[in-house]
Amino acid sequence: MSFDLVVKGGTCVTASEMFEADIGIKDGRIAALGEGLNGEDVIDARGNLVMPGGIEAHAHIAQNSATGGMTADDYTSGSISAAYGGNTCIIPFAAQHRGMGVTETLDLYDSRAQGASVLDYSYHLIVSDPTEKVLTQELPAAFKRGITSFKLFMTYDKMLVNDAQFLDVLSVAKEHGALTMVHAENAGMIKWMTDRLLARGLTAPKYHALSHPALAEEEAIHRAICMAKLVDAPLLIVHVSTPEGAALVQNARDAGAKIYGETCPQYLFLTHEDMDKPGMDGAAFMCSPPLRDKATQDVLWQHIQAGTFDVVSSDHSPYRMDETGKLANGPDAPFTVIANGMPGIGARLPLLFSEGVGKGRLTMPDFVALSSTNAARLYGLLPQKGTLAIGADADIAIWDPAAKGVISTNNQHDNAGYSPFEGWKVTGLPITTLSRGTRVVDRGQLYAKAGHGQFLPRAKFDATGRKGTHLPELDIAR
């Protein structure tokens, strides 16, 4: 067979094994794994690791907030930053706001993404207004469109759904084979804490962390799990930031419930002390849930090693530190009106590799599972994405495990204008990313053009292996 491209001599790493092999690529797909392969173009990968490209499945790109702010990255800059960070596929959010239809929302995000991304992409649909039409017509139509994951919020006044609405969306998702994701924090607890902080004049960015107590996450995760168990629907708890929340996910998994978990680099590498800075500098580290402490980091790593978390995602939510982003409400705005979120789409994998694999916390197959394969499985992309297998898309990241670097604003390639991980030293860096066999980034140079990325319709969610929860109250015959 004649190959368009051969990745030659590298150590291939999947979520289950490592082996030496050449990879032959034909028409954008992996056509052969073998020895002595030759092609029209050859990438010498000797001494390097050859892995499935990362799948960044939690990012806010070209997304309006409920208060009208726009994230700093569009699909071009966001996907370029992702590619430099070893990713070959992105799944940002398409946010329905109150009064918008789901079809209208997806059409809007199509107009923002088509012809713009350098990587293949899909969307998670944020549902904030689950009307009867949305539930009975538009969500099923979105599923037919290949959108097989929905996200709900249990906080933020303009985004949260009540428990009955939560159950309605879970039921529709279950019926059509979709996965529901949830931002789990107790809105009432947050408001109660916030009111008391403001009454005492405590308005600096660092007080954002106090306004979102760990207990607010614990309560909401428990409630969300109970609702998912009531209707026996799959549920992913995103950006878990507390030991108590992680334990709830672990316990539900151990009991066979269809519960899945995610955490993020900011909860592994940053703490609330990073927010305690002069003036508005601490606003750069504001996100929800907020940063916690060093003891929490240690426990979250233990849960990663134990398998509690299926994925480690960036939650890339870039707002510039100016009037277009964090400071839209003025240079002295209270924490309540400062945009939440921080950039990180390009830093996620170098940090996870360096601090995980490099420090003996993770095996290299663990890294591939957490960065790519598990996301492909959760979001209906496996085996097209997330693996090195014959027939899969040639979405490949080549890593130099010995390369040393320092994360800085200058090498992140996003539009945020800062990095919360500025100055972090890392060992192990992606040097080449291929999307469907095409060079996107190679040794620091960008090759792919905006529009190379294609929309990915995704398969339904597969909960095989989880016995689920079957309540007698829902047994009609009984």
Secondary structure, 3 states (H helix, E strand, C coil): CCEEEEEEEEEEECCCCEEEEEEEEECCEEEEEECCCCEEEEEECCCCEEEECEEEEEECCCCECCCCCECCCCHHHHHHHHHHCCEEEEEEEEECCCCCCHHHHHHHHHHHHCCCCCCEECCEEECCCCCHHHHHHHHHHHHHCCCCEEEEECCCCCCECCHHHHHHHHHHHHHHCCEEEEECCCHHHHHHHHHHHHHCCCCCCCHHHHHCCHHHHHHHHHHHHHHHHHHCCCEEECCCCCHHHHHHHHHHHHCCCCEEEEECHHHHHCCHHHHCCCCCHHHHHCCCCCCCCHHHHHHHHHHHHHCCCCEECCCECCCCCCCCCCCCCCCCCCHHHCCCCECCCCCHHHHHHHHHHCCCCCCHHHHHHHHHHHHHHHCCCCCCCCCCCCCCECCEEEEEEEEEEECCHHHCCCCCCCCCCCCCEEEEEEEEEEECCEEEEECCEECCCCCCCCECCCCCCCCCCCCCCCCHHHCCCC
